[in-house]
């Protein structure tokens, strides 16, 4: 049978002036043993009613009740069965109630004899989340209820329990009626205590027992406080260990900051915990990492104003955390900051800086959005500061690792450059040098060489010498551009004249080899541009030379020019040649880039021409890029330079 009514509630209803007290389980055990010992020490045959929450608690005391039953025929034991406990009439009565019964949450012991009476009626109190501790101790269980030597109160409690027993086991009705006649008929009506008088104190005639229980209670409070301190220390060490593990497992700053808010927020029972990167002079920050409880609106991705916030400025200046217990009543906050906090439902506000040595890296904020005021303790703030310190170290390590990766990439790029330089130098310098050497040796060793052959030898040597000169000149030019040692002469120049000079230079090669058809665009009435004329022609020549290398003689190359909306002149050198794969449109501007490889090329060159063009155009504030539909689809190289007189819109 199951009964959902509490015995303690019924007793308080019958005795409205009796106030319940709080007991630890250790105190209840001591009281119960003292009451049972009193039964064993007296010659009386009292009424004894004991309620155990579960059978396992009863098993610990079963041997005592065998001895108590030898003193009295009126002994009743109630419990929720787990294995063997059941309704039985042996040396004493056992009553099994359902596991859903309200008695599973209560602890009762009522003893009424001829010369004494004791009553202990308690209900277990469920701990709130703030009262719970990770260290599970059975002695920490708390009960609230009534303990007294008052005979009248004991009689009322016995009457309630006997009624329950008769309902659980109807066959015991006559026996319970005999118990009422024997022990309860002489109980006088309950006297109402005077206002303001604690009935528990007036009902306990034994000051020694009272002092003993008080001593147990105080000792248990101290023990609980010590355990809470240990639990708080354990929690702090666990969080710090978690952060350390996160650092070791990942050098991703975003992952580490998310771990920090997800662990710190619940640990300090915050409604919201946010973390963000910013510098000391930041006007605002974007919330990237957040923990929030159910029902609290998230802030992730939102801008978070910092300018003019005295809390932020104080933390940055002093490196100390700032805690506002109640934002709504704090008179030091500017109206704008208080309005920002109220808009996000913030009541209590904790600011903790993320520092590494003297470098400010970011901020951790904890928000309490419940209406009741929240006070974080000094230990809570110390825990948040420890996490922030650990996070600062982690961010610096991640930053150092990122810099190391970037440096490694730069070193790898330099190694590739060195390899390309060696390959290109070996190919582009050794080949013409060998040709020159062979020609000169032939001329020196063959004085009777025919004049026609002598002229061929001299022309070949001169051509390869010019090839070497251009190679060395490209190296020197790129070095000067990258080091910033070029003296520019920027002035308004005629675009048409520069294009004609570039085309003339390219046409001059027709005497040596056949080149594609050069298509002249319509360049009349083009505005003047701001550039260095000599270097501008150099850019055009290199782009045209590059187009000639990769376009068959039967193909064509064109130059067009047109102002764009950005007040820049955009020039395009387009060809119908080999084209460029889409994934190489950017890499063609790298130093020493060779589409076919350094040693398997069908065209000459160092791979520096486009890199030189990019350096020149960028120095003037322009951009250069390539477009191509793919292999054998031709290519277009575009670049922009500033107009001398911006066009009126």
C-alpha positions as CSV (number, residue, x, y, z in Angstrom):
1,X,0.0,0.0,0.0
2,X,1.2,3.5,-0.8
3,X,0.4,6.7,1.1
4,X,1.5,10.1,-0.3
5,X,0.8,12.0,2.9
6,X,3.7,13.0,5.2
7,X,3.6,12.1,8.9
8,X,5.6,15.2,9.7
9,X,3.0,17.3,7.9
10,X,0.1,15.7,9.8
11,X,2.0,16.3,13.1
12,X,2.6,19.9,12.3
13,X,-1.0,20.4,11.3
14,X,-2.0,19.0,14.7
15,X,0.7,21.0,16.5
16,X,0.9,24.3,14.6
17,X,3.1,26.0,17.3
18,X,5.8,23.4,17.1
19,X,8.6,24.5,14.8
20,X,10.8,21.8,13.0
21,X,14.5,21.8,13.4
22,X,17.3,20.7,11.0
23,X,19.3,17.6,11.8
24,X,22.2,15.8,10.1
25,X,21.9,12.1,9.7
26,X,24.7,11.5,12.2
27,X,22.7,13.4,14.8
28,X,19.6,11.3,14.1
29,X,21.6,8.1,14.5
30,X,22.9,9.3,17.8
31,X,19.5,10.3,19.0
32,X,17.9,7.0,17.8
33,X,20.5,5.0,19.6
34,X,20.1,7.0,22.8
35,X,16.3,6.5,22.7
36,X,16.7,2.7,22.0
37,X,19.3,2.4,24.8
38,X,16.7,4.0,27.2
39,X,14.3,1.2,26.3
40,X,16.9,-1.5,27.0
41,X,17.9,0.1,30.3
42,X,14.4,0.5,31.8
43,X,12.1,-2.3,33.1
44,X,9.1,-0.8,31.3
45,X,7.4,-2.5,28.3
46,X,6.9,0.6,26.1
47,X,5.2,1.1,22.8
48,X,8.0,1.4,20.1
49,X,7.3,2.5,16.5
50,X,10.3,2.8,14.1
51,X,10.2,3.8,10.5
52,X,13.2,3.1,8.3
53,X,13.3,4.6,4.8
54,X,14.8,1.6,3.1
55,X,15.4,-2.0,4.1
56,X,19.2,-1.5,4.0
57,X,18.9,1.0,6.8
58,X,16.7,-1.4,8.8
59,X,19.2,-4.3,8.4
60,X,21.9,-2.3,10.2
61,X,19.6,-2.1,13.3
62,X,17.8,-5.4,13.2
63,X,19.8,-6.9,16.0
64,X,18.9,-4.1,18.3
65,X,15.2,-4.5,17.7
66,X,15.4,-8.2,18.5
67,X,16.6,-7.1,22.0
68,X,14.0,-4.4,22.2
69,X,11.2,-6.9,21.2
70,X,12.2,-9.0,24.2
71,X,11.2,-6.1,26.4
72,X,7.8,-5.3,24.9
73,X,5.1,-7.0,22.8
74,X,4.2,-3.6,21.2
75,X,7.1,-3.1,18.8
76,X,6.4,-2.0,15.2
77,X,9.0,-1.6,12.4
78,X,8.1,-0.1,9.0
79,X,10.4,-0.1,5.9
80,X,10.3,-0.1,2.1
81,X,11.4,-3.6,1.0
82,X,14.4,-4.2,-1.2
83,X,15.1,-7.9,-0.8
84,X,13.6,-9.9,2.1
85,X,11.7,-7.4,4.2
86,X,8.0,-8.1,4.2
87,X,4.8,-8.0,6.3
88,X,5.4,-10.4,9.2
89,X,4.5,-11.1,12.9
90,X,7.4,-12.5,14.6
91,X,9.1,-11.3,17.8
92,X,7.9,-7.9,16.6
93,X,5.6,-6.6,13.8
94,X,7.2,-5.7,10.4
95,X,5.2,-3.5,8.0
96,X,6.3,-3.2,4.4
97,X,5.1,-0.1,2.6
98,X,5.4,0.7,-1.1
99,X,8.6,2.3,-2.5
100,X,6.5,5.3,-3.7
101,X,5.1,5.9,-0.2
102,X,5.9,9.2,1.5
103,X,7.6,7.2,4.3
104,X,10.5,6.5,2.0
105,X,11.6,10.2,2.7
106,X,11.0,10.1,6.5
107,X,12.7,8.8,9.6
108,X,10.5,8.1,12.7
109,X,11.1,6.7,16.2
110,X,8.3,7.0,18.8
111,X,8.7,5.4,22.3
112,X,6.0,5.7,25.0
113,X,6.5,4.0,28.3
114,X,4.9,4.2,31.7
115,X,7.5,6.7,33.0
116,X,9.0,8.3,29.9
117,X,8.2,9.2,26.3
118,X,10.4,10.1,23.3
119,X,9.4,11.3,19.8
120,X,11.6,11.8,16.7
121,X,9.6,12.6,13.5
122,X,11.8,13.8,10.6
123,X,11.6,14.1,6.8
124,X,14.6,14.1,4.6
125,X,15.4,17.5,3.0
126,X,16.4,17.5,-0.7
127,X,19.5,19.6,-1.2
128,X,19.6,22.4,-3.8
129,X,22.3,22.6,-6.4
130,X,24.2,25.2,-4.4
131,X,24.2,22.9,-1.3
132,X,25.4,19.8,-3.1
133,X,29.0,18.8,-3.0
134,X,30.9,16.5,-5.3
135,X,32.1,14.5,-2.3
136,X,29.2,12.1,-1.6
137,X,28.9,11.6,2.2
138,X,25.9,9.8,3.7
139,X,26.4,11.8,7.0
140,X,25.7,15.0,5.0
141,X,22.1,14.0,4.5
142,X,19.8,16.6,6.1
143,X,16.4,16.1,7.8
144,X,13.9,18.5,9.2
145,X,11.5,17.5,12.0
146,X,10.6,17.4,15.6
147,X,12.5,15.8,18.5
148,X,11.0,16.0,22.0
149,X,10.5,14.2,25.3
150,X,7.0,15.7,25.6
151,X,4.5,13.0,26.3
152,X,1.5,14.7,24.6
153,X,3.5,15.3,21.3
154,X,4.7,11.7,21.4
155,X,1.1,10.5,21.9
156,X,-0.1,12.4,18.8
157,X,2.8,11.0,16.7
158,X,2.0,7.5,17.9
159,X,-1.7,7.9,17.1
160,X,-0.8,8.9,13.5
161,X,1.6,6.0,13.0
162,X,-0.7,3.4,14.6
163,X,-3.5,4.6,12.2
164,X,-1.1,4.1,9.3
165,X,-0.1,0.6,10.5
166,X,-3.7,-0.5,10.7
167,X,-4.3,0.8,7.1
168,X,-1.2,-1.0,5.9
169,X,-2.0,-4.3,7.8
170,X,-5.7,-4.5,8.7
171,X,-5.1,-7.7,10.6
172,X,-3.2,-5.7,13.2
173,X,-6.2,-3.4,13.9
174,X,-7.0,-5.1,17.3
175,X,-3.4,-5.0,18.4
176,X,-3.1,-1.3,17.5
177,X,-6.3,-0.6,19.4
178,X,-4.9,-2.3,22.5
179,X,-1.8,-0.2,22.1
180,X,-3.9,3.0,22.1
181,X,-5.8,1.9,25.2
182,X,-2.6,0.9,27.0
183,X,-0.4,3.8,26.1
184,X,-2.5,6.7,24.7
185,X,-5.7,6.9,26.8
186,X,-3.9,8.6,29.6
187,X,-2.4,11.3,27.3
188,X,-3.8,14.7,28.3
189,X,-4.8,17.3,25.7
190,X,-1.9,19.3,24.3
191,X,-1.1,22.5,26.0
192,X,-0.6,25.4,23.6
193,X,2.8,27.0,24.4
194,X,3.1,30.6,25.0
195,X,3.9,32.9,22.1
196,X,7.6,33.1,21.3
197,X,8.5,30.0,23.4
198,X,10.3,27.2,21.6
199,X,8.3,24.1,22.5
200,X,11.2,21.8,21.7
201,X,13.3,23.5,24.5
202,X,10.5,23.2,27.0
203,X,9.7,19.6,26.1
204,X,13.3,18.3,26.6
205,X,14.1,17.6,30.3
206,X,17.6,16.3,29.7
207,X,20.1,19.2,29.1
208,X,23.0,16.8,28.7
209,X,21.3,15.1,25.7
210,X,20.4,18.5,24.3
211,X,24.1,19.7,24.6
212,X,25.3,16.4,23.0
213,X,23.0,16.9,20.0
214,X,24.1,20.5,19.7
215,X,27.7,19.4,19.8
216,X,27.1,16.8,17.0
217,X,25.3,19.4,14.9
218,X,28.1,21.9,15.2
219,X,30.7,19.3,14.5
220,X,28.8,18.2,11.4
221,X,28.5,21.8,10.2
222,X,32.3,22.2,10.5
223,X,32.9,18.9,8.8
224,X,30.5,19.9,6.0
225,X,32.3,23.3,5.6
226,X,35.6,21.5,5.4
227,X,34.3,19.2,2.8
228,X,32.9,22.1,0.8
229,X,36.3,23.8,0.9
230,X,37.9,20.5,-0.3
231,X,35.3,20.2,-3.1
232,X,35.9,23.8,-4.2
233,X,39.6,23.2,-4.3
234,X,39.1,20.0,-6.2
235,X,36.8,21.8,-8.7
236,X,39.4,24.5,-9.2
237,X,42.2,21.9,-9.8
238,X,40.0,20.0,-12.1
239,X,39.2,23.0,-14.3
240,X,42.9,24.0,-14.3
241,X,43.8,20.5,-15.3
242,X,41.1,20.5,-18.0
243,X,42.6,23.8,-19.4
244,X,46.1,22.4,-19.3
245,X,44.9,19.3,-21.2
246,X,43.1,21.4,-23.8
247,X,46.4,23.3,-24.3
248,X,48.3,20.1,-24.8
249,X,45.8,18.6,-27.1
250,X,45.1,21.6,-29.3
251,X,46.8,24.9,-30.1
252,X,43.6,26.3,-31.6
253,X,42.7,29.5,-29.7
254,X,39.0,29.2,-30.5
255,X,38.8,25.7,-29.1
256,X,40.6,26.7,-25.9
257,X,38.4,29.8,-25.3
258,X,35.2,27.7,-25.9
259,X,36.4,25.1,-23.4
260,X,37.1,27.9,-20.8
261,X,33.5,29.4,-21.0
262,X,31.8,26.0,-21.1
263,X,33.6,24.9,-17.9
264,X,33.8,28.2,-16.0
265,X,30.2,29.2,-16.5
266,X,28.6,26.1,-14.9
267,X,31.3,25.9,-12.2
268,X,30.4,29.4,-11.0
269,X,26.7,28.9,-11.6
270,X,26.6,31.8,-14.0
271,X,23.6,32.5,-16.3
272,X,26.0,33.5,-19.1
273,X,29.8,33.3,-19.6
274,X,31.4,35.0,-22.6
275,X,35.0,35.4,-23.7
276,X,36.5,37.5,-26.5
277,X,39.8,38.8,-27.9
278,X,40.5,42.5,-28.0
279,X,43.2,45.0,-27.2
280,X,43.3,47.6,-24.5
281,X,42.1,50.4,-26.9
282,X,39.3,48.5,-28.5
283,X,36.1,50.3,-29.1
284,X,34.1,47.1,-29.3
285,X,34.5,43.3,-29.6
286,X,32.6,40.6,-31.3
287,X,31.3,37.8,-29.0
288,X,32.7,34.6,-30.4
289,X,32.7,32.2,-27.4
290,X,29.7,31.8,-25.0
291,X,28.0,29.6,-22.5
292,X,24.5,30.3,-21.4
293,X,21.8,28.5,-19.4
294,X,18.3,27.7,-20.8
295,X,16.1,30.7,-21.2
296,X,19.0,33.2,-21.4
297,X,19.3,34.9,-24.8
298,X,22.7,34.2,-26.5
299,X,25.1,37.0,-27.5
300,X,27.3,35.0,-30.0
301,X,28.2,37.0,-33.1
302,X,26.9,40.3,-31.6
303,X,29.1,43.4,-31.2
304,X,29.9,44.2,-27.6
305,X,30.5,47.9,-26.9
306,X,33.6,48.6,-24.8
307,X,34.3,52.3,-25.4
308,X,33.3,54.4,-22.4
309,X,32.7,51.4,-20.1
310,X,34.5,52.1,-16.8
311,X,34.5,48.5,-15.8
312,X,36.5,47.5,-18.9
313,X,38.9,50.5,-18.5
314,X,39.4,49.7,-14.8
315,X,40.3,46.0,-15.5
316,X,42.7,47.0,-18.3
317,X,44.4,49.6,-16.1
318,X,44.7,47.7,-12.9
319,X,44.8,44.1,-14.1
320,X,42.4,43.3,-11.3
321,X,38.9,41.7,-11.6
322,X,35.8,43.9,-11.1
323,X,32.6,42.6,-9.6
324,X,29.3,44.4,-9.6
325,X,26.8,42.6,-7.3
326,X,23.8,44.5,-8.6
327,X,23.9,46.5,-11.8
328,X,20.6,48.1,-11.2
329,X,21.5,49.7,-7.9
330,X,25.1,50.6,-8.7
331,X,25.4,54.4,-9.0
332,X,28.9,54.4,-10.5
333,X,27.9,52.9,-13.8
334,X,27.2,55.4,-16.6
335,X,23.7,55.3,-17.9
336,X,24.7,53.8,-21.3
337,X,26.5,50.9,-19.6
338,X,23.7,50.2,-17.2
339,X,21.2,50.3,-20.1
340,X,23.4,47.8,-22.0
341,X,23.4,45.5,-19.0
342,X,19.7,45.7,-18.4
343,X,19.0,45.1,-22.0
344,X,20.8,41.7,-21.7
345,X,19.1,40.9,-18.4
346,X,22.4,41.2,-16.4
347,X,22.0,41.6,-12.7
348,X,25.4,40.7,-11.3
349,X,28.5,41.3,-13.5
350,X,32.0,39.9,-13.1
351,X,34.9,41.1,-15.4
352,X,38.2,39.1,-15.5
353,X,41.0,40.1,-17.8
354,X,43.0,37.7,-19.9
355,X,46.7,38.8,-19.5
356,X,50.1,37.4,-20.3
357,X,52.7,39.3,-18.2
358,X,51.8,42.9,-19.1
359,X,50.1,42.1,-22.4
360,X,46.3,42.4,-22.5
361,X,44.8,39.7,-24.7
362,X,41.0,39.7,-24.0
363,X,38.3,39.5,-21.4
364,X,36.1,36.9,-19.7
365,X,32.7,38.1,-18.4
366,X,30.3,36.3,-16.1
367,X,26.6,37.4,-16.0
368,X,24.0,36.5,-13.5
369,X,20.6,37.2,-14.9
370,X,18.3,35.9,-12.1
371,X,16.4,38.5,-10.2
372,X,17.8,37.5,-6.9
373,X,21.2,39.1,-6.1
374,X,24.2,36.9,-6.7
375,X,27.4,37.2,-4.8
376,X,30.5,35.4,-6.1
377,X,32.9,34.6,-3.3
378,X,36.6,35.5,-3.3
379,X,37.3,31.8,-4.1
380,X,35.0,32.1,-7.2
381,X,36.8,35.1,-8.4
382,X,40.2,33.5,-7.8
383,X,39.0,30.5,-9.8
384,X,38.0,32.7,-12.7
385,X,41.3,34.6,-12.5
386,X,43.2,31.3,-12.5
387,X,41.4,30.1,-15.6
388,X,42.0,33.5,-17.3
389,X,45.8,33.2,-16.5
390,X,45.9,29.7,-17.9
391,X,44.0,30.9,-21.0
392,X,46.5,33.8,-21.5
393,X,49.4,31.4,-21.5
394,X,47.5,29.2,-23.9
395,X,46.8,32.0,-26.3
396,X,50.4,33.1,-26.3
397,X,51.5,29.6,-27.0
398,X,49.0,29.3,-29.8
399,X,50.2,32.6,-31.2
400,X,53.8,31.5,-31.0
401,X,52.9,28.3,-32.8
402,X,51.1,30.1,-35.5
403,X,54.1,32.4,-36.0
404,X,56.4,29.4,-36.1
405,X,54.2,27.8,-38.8
406,X,54.3,31.0,-40.8
407,X,58.0,31.2,-40.4
408,X,58.3,27.5,-41.5
409,X,56.2,28.4,-44.6
410,X,58.5,31.3,-45.3
411,X,61.5,29.1,-44.9
412,X,59.9,26.5,-47.2
413,X,59.2,29.2,-49.8
414,X,62.8,30.4,-49.5
415,X,64.0,26.8,-50.0
416,X,61.9,26.5,-53.1
417,X,63.2,29.8,-54.3
418,X,66.8,28.7,-53.7
419,X,66.1,25.4,-55.6
420,X,64.5,27.3,-58.5
421,X,67.3,29.8,-58.5
422,X,69.9,27.0,-58.7
423,X,68.0,25.2,-61.4
424,X,67.3,28.3,-63.5
425,X,70.8,29.7,-63.0
426,X,72.3,26.4,-64.1
427,X,70.1,26.3,-67.2
428,X,69.9,29.9,-68.2
429,X,73.6,30.8,-67.5
430,X,75.4,27.6,-68.2
431,X,73.8,27.0,-71.6
432,X,74.6,30.4,-73.2
433,X,78.0,30.5,-71.5
434,X,78.8,27.1,-73.1
435,X,77.7,28.3,-76.5
436,X,79.8,31.5,-76.2
437,X,82.8,29.4,-75.1
438,X,82.4,27.0,-78.1
439,X,82.1,29.9,-80.6
440,X,85.1,31.8,-79.2
441,X,87.2,28.6,-79.1
442,X,86.3,27.9,-82.8
443,X,87.2,31.4,-83.8
444,X,90.5,31.2,-82.0
445,X,91.5,27.8,-83.2
446,X,90.3,28.1,-86.8
447,X,92.0,31.1,-88.4
448,X,91.1,29.9,-91.9
449,X,87.3,29.7,-91.0
450,X,85.2,31.0,-93.9
451,X,83.8,34.5,-93.4
452,X,80.2,33.3,-93.5
453,X,80.8,30.8,-90.7
454,X,82.8,33.3,-88.7
455,X,79.8,35.7,-88.8
456,X,77.5,32.9,-87.6
457,X,79.8,32.2,-84.7
458,X,80.0,35.9,-83.7
459,X,76.2,36.4,-84.0
460,X,75.5,33.3,-81.9
461,X,77.9,34.5,-79.2
462,X,76.4,38.0,-79.1
463,X,72.9,36.6,-78.9
464,X,73.7,34.4,-75.9
465,X,75.6,37.2,-74.3
466,X,72.5,39.4,-74.5
467,X,70.5,36.5,-73.1
468,X,72.8,36.4,-70.1
469,X,72.6,40.2,-69.7
470,X,68.8,40.1,-69.5
471,X,68.9,37.3,-67.0
472,X,71.3,39.2,-64.7
473,X,69.3,42.4,-65.2
474,X,66.1,40.7,-64.1
475,X,67.7,39.4,-61.0
476,X,69.0,42.9,-60.1
477,X,65.7,44.6,-61.0
478,X,63.6,42.3,-58.7
479,X,66.1,42.7,-55.9
480,X,65.9,46.5,-56.1
481,X,62.1,46.4,-56.3
482,X,61.7,44.1,-53.2
483,X,64.3,46.1,-51.2
484,X,62.6,49.4,-52.1
485,X,65.8,50.9,-53.6
486,X,64.1,52.1,-56.8
487,X,63.8,55.9,-57.2
488,X,60.4,56.5,-58.9
489,X,59.7,59.5,-61.1
490,X,55.9,59.5,-61.0
491,X,54.3,62.1,-63.3
492,X,51.4,62.4,-65.7
493,X,52.3,60.5,-68.9
494,X,50.7,59.8,-72.2
495,X,49.3,56.3,-72.3
496,X,49.3,56.2,-76.1
497,X,53.0,57.0,-76.3
498,X,54.0,54.3,-73.7
499,X,52.0,51.7,-75.5
500,X,53.6,52.6,-78.9
501,X,57.0,52.3,-77.3
502,X,56.2,48.9,-75.9
503,X,54.9,47.6,-79.2
504,X,57.9,49.0,-81.0
505,X,60.2,47.1,-78.7
506,X,58.3,43.9,-79.3
507,X,58.2,44.4,-83.1
508,X,62.0,44.8,-83.2
509,X,62.2,41.1,-82.4
510,X,60.6,40.2,-85.7
511,X,64.0,40.4,-87.3
512,X,65.2,37.5,-85.1
513,X,62.1,35.3,-84.9
514,X,58.6,35.3,-86.1
515,X,56.1,36.6,-83.5
516,X,52.3,36.7,-83.4
517,X,50.2,39.5,-84.9
518,X,50.1,42.6,-82.7
519,X,46.6,44.1,-82.7
520,X,46.5,47.8,-82.0
521,X,43.5,49.0,-80.1
522,X,41.8,52.4,-80.2
523,X,43.8,54.6,-77.9
524,X,42.7,58.0,-79.0
525,X,41.6,60.5,-76.5
526,X,42.7,58.4,-73.5
527,X,43.3,60.3,-70.3
528,X,46.8,60.6,-68.9
529,X,48.0,58.3,-66.1
530,X,50.3,58.8,-63.1
531,X,53.3,56.5,-63.5
532,X,57.0,56.3,-64.1
533,X,57.2,56.2,-67.9
534,X,60.4,54.1,-68.1
535,X,59.0,51.4,-65.8
536,X,55.6,51.5,-67.3
537,X,57.1,50.6,-70.7
538,X,59.1,47.9,-68.9
539,X,55.8,46.4,-67.7
540,X,54.3,46.5,-71.2
541,X,57.4,44.9,-72.8
542,X,57.5,42.1,-70.3
543,X,53.8,41.3,-70.6
544,X,54.0,41.4,-74.4
545,X,57.2,39.2,-74.4
546,X,55.4,36.7,-72.1
547,X,52.5,36.6,-74.5
548,X,54.8,36.0,-77.5
549,X,56.5,33.1,-75.7
550,X,53.3,31.2,-75.2
551,X,51.4,32.2,-78.4
552,X,52.2,30.5,-81.8
553,X,53.2,32.8,-84.7
554,X,49.9,32.4,-86.3
555,X,48.1,33.7,-83.2
556,X,47.5,37.3,-82.1
557,X,48.1,39.6,-79.2
558,X,46.1,42.7,-78.4
559,X,46.3,45.6,-76.0
560,X,43.2,47.5,-74.8
561,X,42.8,50.3,-72.3
562,X,39.7,51.6,-70.5
563,X,39.0,53.7,-67.4
564,X,37.0,51.9,-64.6
565,X,34.7,53.0,-61.9
566,X,37.5,53.2,-59.3
567,X,39.2,56.1,-61.1
568,X,41.9,53.8,-62.4
569,X,43.0,53.0,-65.9
570,X,42.7,49.3,-66.7
571,X,45.0,47.9,-69.4
572,X,44.7,44.3,-70.8
573,X,47.2,42.3,-72.8
574,X,45.3,39.4,-74.3
575,X,46.6,36.5,-76.4
576,X,45.3,33.4,-78.2
577,X,48.0,31.1,-76.9
578,X,48.5,28.2,-74.6
579,X,46.3,29.5,-71.8
580,X,46.6,29.0,-68.0
581,X,45.0,26.4,-65.8
582,X,42.5,28.0,-63.3
583,X,44.5,26.8,-60.3
584,X,47.6,28.6,-61.5
585,X,46.2,32.0,-62.2
586,X,47.8,33.4,-59.0
587,X,51.0,31.4,-58.9
588,X,52.1,32.6,-62.3
589,X,53.2,35.9,-60.5
590,X,55.5,34.0,-58.1
591,X,59.2,34.4,-58.5
592,X,60.9,31.7,-60.6
593,X,57.5,30.2,-61.6
594,X,57.8,28.1,-64.7
595,X,54.7,26.4,-66.1
596,X,56.7,23.5,-67.5
597,X,59.3,23.2,-64.8
598,X,62.8,24.7,-64.6
599,X,64.5,22.1,-66.8
600,X,61.7,20.9,-69.1
601,X,60.8,24.1,-70.7
602,X,60.2,24.7,-74.4
603,X,60.5,28.5,-73.9
604,X,63.3,30.6,-72.5
605,X,63.2,33.0,-69.5
606,X,63.8,33.1,-65.8
607,X,60.3,33.1,-64.5
608,X,60.9,36.6,-63.0
609,X,59.1,38.8,-65.6
610,X,55.6,38.6,-64.1
611,X,56.9,38.9,-60.6
612,X,58.7,42.1,-61.6
613,X,55.5,43.4,-63.2
614,X,53.5,42.8,-60.0
615,X,56.1,44.6,-57.9
616,X,56.0,47.7,-60.1
617,X,52.2,47.9,-60.4
618,X,51.7,47.4,-56.7
619,X,54.2,50.2,-55.9
620,X,51.9,52.6,-57.8
621,X,48.8,51.5,-55.9
622,X,47.5,49.4,-58.7
623,X,46.6,45.7,-59.1
624,X,47.5,43.0,-61.6
625,X,45.8,39.7,-62.3
626,X,45.4,37.0,-64.9
627,X,42.3,35.4,-66.5
628,X,42.1,32.3,-68.7
629,X,39.4,29.8,-69.7
630,X,41.9,27.0,-69.5
631,X,44.4,25.1,-71.6
632,X,44.7,26.3,-75.2
633,X,42.1,29.0,-74.5
634,X,44.3,32.0,-74.5
635,X,45.0,34.3,-71.5
636,X,44.4,37.9,-70.5
637,X,46.6,39.9,-68.1
638,X,45.0,43.0,-66.6
639,X,46.6,45.7,-64.6
640,X,45.4,49.1,-63.3
641,X,47.3,52.4,-62.7
642,X,46.0,55.7,-61.3
643,X,44.6,58.4,-63.6
644,X,46.4,61.7,-63.6
645,X,43.0,63.6,-63.5
646,X,40.2,61.5,-61.9
647,X,37.1,61.4,-64.2
648,X,34.0,63.3,-63.1
649,X,31.2,61.0,-62.3
